[in-house]
Amino acid sequence: MPDNLPSLGIPFRFLIHANWDWPISNSFVKQWSFMIALGVGKSSLLIRFSDNTFSGSYITTIGVDFKIRTVVINGERVKLQIWDTAGQERFRTITNTYYRGTHGVIVVYDVTNGESFGNVKRWLQEIESNCDIVNKVLVGNKNDDPTRKVVTTEDAERFANQMEIKLFETSAKDNLNVEEMFLAITEQVLRHKKQTQKQQQSETNNDTVQLKKGTHKKKNKCC
């Protein structure tokens, strides 16, 4: 990776609480969340993206875990700190603690498991209840064996359109759409952040103009 690229220094933290403000410079920290139901291959997706490896068996996530990878988005270096959270009910309290302050979420289901797809709406409702405005994508993982697929692309796309979120069908095993999905949500979060910064700057400029107008009026009145 070229060393002359500007660095955004962005750990995208999956489900990590942030107490800092976002600076408007090119050096800021961003936070990301990764929440998923048990057994849908979330850890394998994360390991495929961070280490480009795959194993048929993984130890169930206990609490939270994370990986780090640096990518380049539109010529800018972005450091991703990606948190992987447990999907089991007994870890719900821990997971809820990490929701607040999150800016991006990947919700994953198993295309070979209809029940996991049915749980997606509950996860999205929890996001809305516990997070500020966040960027979200829906991911159907284990999309590598058509004979085992029970959640059709059409059904998933229909649901994603209703929820106004983007859908990716991935396979950590075959390395299908994994890179594309992570880069897409990264671009989405960055784009939203820059739009927010631009809006805030515009509002600040408007306030300054109004303040100056008010000052001139007071001076004229005194004269």
Buried (B, 14 or more C-beta within 10 A) or exposed (E): EEEEBEBBBBBBBBBBEBEEEBEEEEEBBBBBBBBBBBBBBBBBBBBBBBEEEBEEEBEEBEEBBBBEBBBBBEEBBBBBBBBBBBBBEEBEEBBBEBBBBBBBBBBBBBBBBEEBBEBBEEBBEBBEEBBEEBBBBBBBBBBBEEEEBEBEEEEBBEBBEEBEBBBBBBBBBBBBBBBEBBBBBBBBBBEBBEEBBEEEEEEEEEEEEEEEEEEEEEEEEEE
